[in-house]
Amino acid sequence: MSPWATFYEGREGASYYEYVKRRYAPFIDAIEKRVDERDLVLEIGAGTGTITKVLYENGPADYAATDIDPEMVKIAKDRMQNCDVRIYTEDAINVDFPTKADVVHSHGMLEHFDDATIRKVIDNYRWARVQVHYVPGLYDKPTFGDERLMGVDAWWYICKPSQIITFNGGLDYALVFE
């Protein structure tokens, strides 16, 4: 199994889904406020696809998700069997997505890259009307192991979002680009 598939093994089912909905509610809300029912909403670095599944179940739009790891794409497809969501194996850095989305989002992806790669990923999706990216803030230690845990000022400096929404006691951020 890939490191990501191993990390997410066992993080499934109703209790994990409900945890994600509660824990990341401000991030999910930031996306939902910007989605129109005619929009294509694309999650990059989707992992298990849980955020897209929550969005899909909360409101009408056209949804797609991508991840570079074929094992994660399989997990996401398995978890979203009853959802009308297209899921692709795609690289967010060297993107070749066939349709331009209106809203692009990611959850826990950008903090795994250096500054230049973060800027490249965001630039890859500048054609979207809006981007909303979740990143962790100044936690005591990384969850996966290679996350860059940075404060709001560092994120402003690196990628200049339109807005940074902080939540969970200032430990989590939604970077909004409009």
C-alpha positions in Angstrom: 0.0 0.0 0.0 1.1 3.6 -0.6 2.0 5.7 2.4 -1.3 7.7 1.9 -3.4 4.6 1.6 -1.8 3.2 4.8 -2.4 6.5 6.6 -6.1 6.5 5.7 -6.6 2.8 6.3 -9.3 2.5 9.0 -10.4 6.1 8.6 -13.8 5.4 7.1 -17.4 4.8 8.0 -20.0 7.0 9.5 -18.0 8.1 12.5 -15.1 9.4 10.4 -17.5 11.1 8.0 -19.3 12.9 10.9 -15.9 13.9 12.4 -14.8 15.5 9.2 -18.1 17.4 8.8 -17.7 18.8 12.4 -14.0 19.4 12.4 -13.8 21.1 9.1 -17.2 22.8 9.0 -15.8 26.3 8.5 -13.7 25.2 5.6 -16.6 23.3 4.0 -18.9 26.3 4.6 -16.3 28.6 2.9 -16.6 26.4 -0.2 -20.4 26.0 -0.1 -20.9 29.8 0.1 -19.1 30.2 -3.2 -20.8 27.3 -5.1 -23.7 27.9 -7.5 -25.7 24.8 -8.6 -24.4 25.2 -12.2 -20.8 25.1 -11.1 -18.2 22.4 -11.6 -16.5 21.9 -8.2 -13.1 20.2 -8.3 -11.2 18.7 -5.4 -7.5 18.3 -6.1 -5.4 15.9 -3.9 -8.7 14.4 -2.9 -7.4 11.5 -0.9 -10.5 9.6 0.4 -12.8 12.2 -1.2 -14.6 12.9 2.1 -14.8 16.6 1.6 -16.3 16.2 -1.9 -18.7 13.6 -0.5 -19.9 16.1 2.2 -20.2 18.9 -0.4 -22.1 16.5 -2.8 -24.6 15.6 -0.1 -25.1 19.2 1.0 -26.0 20.8 -2.2 -26.4 20.6 -6.0 -23.5 21.2 -8.3 -21.3 19.1 -10.6 -18.5 17.5 -8.7 -15.1 16.0 -9.7 -12.1 14.9 -7.7 -8.5 14.1 -8.5 -5.5 12.5 -6.7 -2.1 11.5 -7.9 -2.2 8.3 -6.0 -4.1 5.5 -7.8 -4.8 3.7 -4.5 -6.4 6.9 -3.1 -8.5 7.2 -6.2 -9.7 3.7 -5.7 -10.5 4.4 -2.1 -12.4 7.6 -3.0 -14.3 5.7 -5.7 -15.3 3.0 -3.3 -16.4 5.6 -0.7 -18.5 7.5 -3.2 -20.2 4.6 -5.0 -23.6 6.2 -4.6 -22.5 9.7 -5.5 -22.5 11.2 -9.0 -18.8 12.3 -8.8 -16.2 11.9 -11.5 -12.8 10.8 -9.9 -9.6 10.9 -11.8 -5.9 10.1 -11.3 -4.3 13.5 -11.9 -1.3 15.4 -10.7 -2.1 18.8 -9.2 1.4 20.0 -9.9 1.6 18.9 -13.6 -2.2 19.2 -14.2 -3.9 18.2 -17.4 -7.6 18.4 -16.3 -9.9 18.3 -19.3 -12.5 20.7 -17.9 -12.1 24.1 -16.3 -13.8 24.1 -12.9 -15.5 27.1 -11.3 -14.5 26.2 -7.8 -11.3 24.3 -6.9 -10.5 23.1 -3.4 -8.0 20.9 -1.5 -7.8 19.6 2.0 -4.4 19.0 3.6 -2.4 19.0 0.4 -0.5 22.3 0.1 1.5 22.0 3.3 3.4 19.0 1.9 5.1 21.2 -0.7 7.9 23.9 -0.8 7.0 27.5 -1.4 7.5 27.4 -5.2 5.4 24.3 -5.6 2.6 25.8 -3.5 2.5 28.8 -5.8 2.6 26.6 -8.9 -0.4 24.5 -7.7 -2.4 27.7 -7.0 -1.3 29.2 -10.4 -2.4 26.0 -12.1 -6.0 26.8 -11.1 -6.0 30.6 -11.5 -8.7 30.1 -14.2 -11.1 29.0 -11.5 -13.5 31.6 -10.2 -12.5 30.7 -6.6 -10.1 28.4 -4.9 -10.4 27.3 -1.2 -7.5 25.3 0.3 -7.4 23.9 3.8 -4.0 23.9 5.6 -3.1 23.1 9.2 -1.6 25.9 11.3 0.8 25.8 14.1 0.1 22.4 15.6 2.7 20.9 18.0 3.7 18.2 15.5 2.7 17.0 12.0 0.0 14.3 11.6 1.5 12.6 8.5 5.1 13.5 9.1 6.1 16.0 6.4 3.6 18.8 6.8 5.0 22.3 7.0 3.1 23.7 10.0 3.1 27.5 9.5 1.3 30.5 10.8 -1.0 32.9 8.9 1.8 35.3 8.1 3.8 32.6 6.4 0.8 31.6 4.2 0.1 35.3 3.3 3.8 35.6 2.3 3.9 32.4 0.2 0.7 32.6 -1.8 -1.2 35.9 -1.1 -4.7 34.6 -0.7 -7.7 37.0 -0.8 -8.7 35.8 2.7 -7.5 33.4 5.4 -10.3 32.0 7.6 -9.0 30.6 10.9 -10.9 28.1 12.9 -10.5 25.4 15.6 -8.9 27.9 18.0 -6.7 29.3 15.2 -5.0 26.0 14.4 -6.7 25.5 11.0 -6.9 27.8 8.0 -9.0 28.0 4.9 -7.0 30.0 2.2 -9.5 31.7 -0.1 -8.5 33.0 -3.6 -11.2 35.0 -5.4 
